[in-house]
Amino acid sequence: MIPPPHAPEPIIEDWLNRHRALLSLALHAVGVPATILGALMLPIYVGACSLKLFGVALMLFLGGFALQFLAHALEGSEPGELAALKAWWRRRNRGRSEVVAEADSTGDSVERL
């Protein structure tokens, strides 16, 4: 007997929800591998000291990211990198009290929590 399919993991479900349009999926299908290939070529560039190879790697990396951001712009969804940065920033600042500096009557700076 074949078991019923499981619900997708939250990360996969979130990714699928943000990439509904066929054009978005197509742009990501080209952009993600280009970005990864560009990033992987960096150590090769360092070893070979080739300016031409560096240019190719940089074009692949930036072009791949540009395609992905274009896909999100066309679809009206937030890129995953931006969402991850926002989530990190919220976690980082959660529960912190801001230190407020105010000048007292003598002009010295006083800090309070």
C-alpha positions as CSV (number, residue, x, y, z in Angstrom):
1,M,0.0,0.0,0.0
2,I,1.3,3.5,-0.9
3,P,1.1,6.0,2.0
4,P,-0.6,9.3,1.4
5,P,1.8,12.2,0.5
6,H,3.0,14.3,3.4
7,A,2.5,18.0,3.6
8,P,5.5,19.9,2.3
9,E,8.0,21.3,4.8
10,P,7.2,24.9,5.8
11,I,10.2,26.2,3.9
12,I,9.2,24.4,0.7
13,E,5.6,25.4,1.1
14,D,6.7,29.1,1.6
15,W,8.9,28.9,-1.5
16,L,6.1,27.4,-3.6
17,N,3.7,30.1,-2.4
18,R,6.1,32.8,-3.5
19,H,6.8,31.3,-6.9
20,R,3.4,30.6,-8.5
21,A,3.8,32.1,-12.0
22,L,5.4,30.0,-14.7
23,L,7.6,33.0,-15.7
24,S,8.9,33.2,-12.2
25,L,9.8,29.6,-12.1
26,A,11.5,29.8,-15.5
27,L,13.5,32.9,-14.4
28,H,14.5,31.1,-11.3
29,A,15.4,27.9,-13.2
30,V,18.0,30.0,-15.1
31,G,18.9,32.5,-12.4
32,V,19.6,30.1,-9.5
33,P,22.1,27.9,-11.3
34,A,23.8,30.9,-12.8
35,T,24.2,32.5,-9.4
36,I,25.6,29.2,-7.9
37,L,28.0,28.7,-10.8
38,G,29.2,32.3,-10.6
39,A,29.9,31.8,-6.8
40,L,31.7,28.5,-7.4
41,M,33.9,30.0,-10.0
42,L,35.5,32.5,-7.6
43,P,38.0,30.0,-6.1
44,I,39.0,29.1,-9.7
45,Y,39.5,32.7,-10.5
46,V,41.7,33.2,-7.4
47,G,43.8,30.2,-8.4
48,A,44.1,31.1,-12.0
49,C,44.4,34.9,-11.6
50,S,42.3,35.4,-14.7
51,L,40.5,38.7,-15.1
52,K,38.4,37.2,-17.9
53,L,37.3,34.3,-15.7
54,F,36.5,36.8,-12.9
55,G,34.3,38.8,-15.3
56,V,32.4,35.7,-16.4
57,A,31.9,34.6,-12.8
58,L,30.8,38.1,-11.8
59,M,28.4,38.3,-14.7
60,L,26.9,34.9,-13.9
61,F,26.5,35.7,-10.2
62,L,25.0,39.2,-10.6
63,G,23.0,38.2,-13.7
64,G,21.5,35.2,-11.9
65,F,20.5,37.4,-8.9
66,A,19.1,39.9,-11.3
67,L,16.9,37.3,-13.0
68,Q,15.6,36.1,-9.6
69,F,14.9,39.6,-8.4
70,L,13.1,40.3,-11.7
71,A,11.0,37.3,-11.2
72,H,10.0,38.5,-7.8
73,A,9.3,42.0,-9.1
74,L,7.0,40.6,-11.8
75,E,5.2,38.4,-9.4
76,G,5.0,41.0,-6.7
77,S,6.5,38.8,-4.0
78,E,9.4,39.4,-1.7
79,P,12.8,37.7,-2.5
80,G,13.8,35.0,-0.1
81,E,17.1,36.8,0.7
82,L,15.2,40.0,1.8
83,A,12.7,38.0,3.8
84,A,15.5,36.1,5.6
85,L,17.3,39.4,6.4
86,K,14.1,40.9,7.8
87,A,13.5,37.8,9.9
88,W,17.1,37.9,11.2
89,W,16.7,41.6,12.0
90,R,13.5,41.0,13.9
91,R,15.1,38.1,15.9
92,R,18.2,40.2,16.6
93,N,16.2,43.1,18.0
94,R,13.4,41.1,19.8
95,G,13.4,41.8,23.5
96,R,16.1,44.4,23.4
97,S,15.5,47.6,25.3
98,E,16.7,50.7,23.5
99,V,19.2,52.8,25.2
100,V,18.0,56.3,25.1
101,A,20.6,59.1,25.6
102,E,19.3,62.4,26.8
103,A,21.0,65.5,27.9
104,D,20.6,66.4,31.5
105,S,20.5,70.0,32.8
106,T,24.3,70.1,32.8
107,G,24.6,69.1,29.2
108,D,26.1,65.7,30.0
109,S,24.8,62.6,28.3
110,V,22.8,60.3,30.5
111,E,21.9,56.8,29.4
112,R,18.8,54.9,30.6
113,L,17.2,51.6,29.7
